[in-house]
């Protein structure tokens, strides 16, 4: 009987130990799903930026579609670098394991300025570049200005909030800023299926599909923010309360 009981007890301890060793590992994998997905989506605009830099450095033929970049390359280079840093480091800010470390705060001090450079350069290019009608659509410049201003304002509000110690507000506004910054990635998901099924969109449809990319991201961001608020304050590994879920602390 003792041997049987010992076997059951040992088996229970083994199961418990196995649960403790497997569950945290599975939890860590889940923690990295969102950052990995965001980085994968970010690769779309990042690779487009790399292609643009290659064109500028290798001296490809100047055409109507790329003349503005050769005439004034600094804004587009600033936009490519700022956006790439913002998207990659910003995605990592959504990893819970990194939020519980000082890396999160240090990275946030890079993410926020990079986001402002991305938004500011996008506004400059919209206002001062001579954009051919073939690569734009009616209302699209206005949308770019609105979303660029909104992204910059969201980062500023997030920075002011964290300086006041308001983590929840900081987290919400940085999430919104990231959603806008990631619009270029989601826009590919709206443009490519349409092009494959119906062919190249006309200017009006092009504007609608571009706007849909931003709209989808904003809706998803608001859902995440509301779920986060409904979950209440989180507890980090040290047992302190007040560490909100996905946040980009500046």
C-alpha positions, -999 to +999 in steps of 0.1 A: +000+000+000+028+024+009+046+016-023+014+022-043+007+055-023+043+065-028+040+058-065+008+079-067+024+107-047+055+106-068+034+105-099+015+136-087+047+154-079+060+145-114+028+158-130+029+190-110+066+195-118+059+188-155+030+214-154+053+240-139+080+234-164+058+232-195+032+259-188+057+288-184+074+278-216+042+277-234+033+311-219+065+326-231+058+314-266+024+330-265+039+362-252+060+365-283+032+358-308+021+394-310+056+409-313+065+383-340+033+390-360+039+428-358+075+425-369+064+402-398+039+429-409+065+456-404+088+438-429+066+450-458+073+487-454+109+480-442+117+461-473+101+488-494+124+513-477+154+492-483+145+490-520+142+528-521+176+533-504+191+509-529+177+529-558+190+562-544+225+548-538+229+528-570+217+556-593+188+540-611+172+560-639+152+589-627+115+587-637+084+606-629+075+582-601+109+585-583+121+620-593+110+635-560+132+612-540+163+621-560+155+658-558+151+657-520+164+624-506+168+634-469+131+634-459+126+599-474+158+586-457+147+600-424+113+584-429+127+550-437+151+549-407+126+564-383+098+541-394+120+510-393+132+516-358+098+526-346+081+495-360+107+469-349+115+482-314+078+492-310+068+456-317+092+443-290+076+466-265+045+443-267+065+414-252+055+410-216+089+395-206+106+426-219+081+450-202+092+436-168+128+447-175+146+480-177+151+473-214+115+484-219+121+518-206+154+523-224+139+511-257+110+535-252+134+564-252+143+554-287+109+544-299+092+577-292+117+599-311+118+575-339+080+576-342+081+614-342+107+613-370+085+589-390+054+610-386+072+643-392+089+632-423+057+617-437+040+650-432+069+669-449+068+646-479+030+649-482+031+687-481+062+694-502+068+664-525+054+667-560+035+633-559+024+620-593-013+613-597-004+577-607+007+569-571-020+588-552-057+592-551-084+618-542-084+626-505-053+605-498-030+635-491-055+647-466-057+613-449-019+612-447-018+646-430-045+636-405-029+603-396+006+618-395-006+645-371-026+620-350+005+597-347+027+625-336+000+638-311-005+603-297+033+599-290+033+633-273+003+625-251+019+591-242+051+608-232+034+634-210+013+606-195+042+584-185+060+615-170+030+618-147+031+581-139-001+573-158+009+540-173-026+530-186-030+563-206+006+560-218+001+525-230-032+533-248-018+562-267+014+545-277-007+516-290-027+540-311+005+556-324+019+522-333-013+512-351-011+543-373+026+537-380+020+502-390-006+513-416+018+508-445+020+471-436-018+466-434-023+486-466-005+459-485-031+434-472-059+456-485-043+465-519-028+431-529-060+410-527-079+437-546-053+438-573-051+400-577-089+398-580-099+430-598-067+443-612-050+476-604-075+499-585-085+532-599-076+564-579-108+564-559-106+527-549-068+532-542-076+559-517-103+538-501-080+508-497-052+529-483-076+544-458-089+509-449-054+499-439-053+526-412-089+520-402-083+483-396-053+490-374-071+516-354-101+493-348-078+465-337-059+489-314-091+501-297-102+465-291-068+457-275-070+488-254-104+480-241-096+444-234-065+456-215-086+480-194-111+453-187-084+430-175-074+454-148-039+461-134-014+434-141+012+419-117+048+417-129+073+390-120+084+410-089+049+412-076+044+449-081+010+462-094+004+488-120+024+474-149-001+476-178-001+451-206+014+460-239+029+495-234+058+515-249+072+535-220+090+566-232 
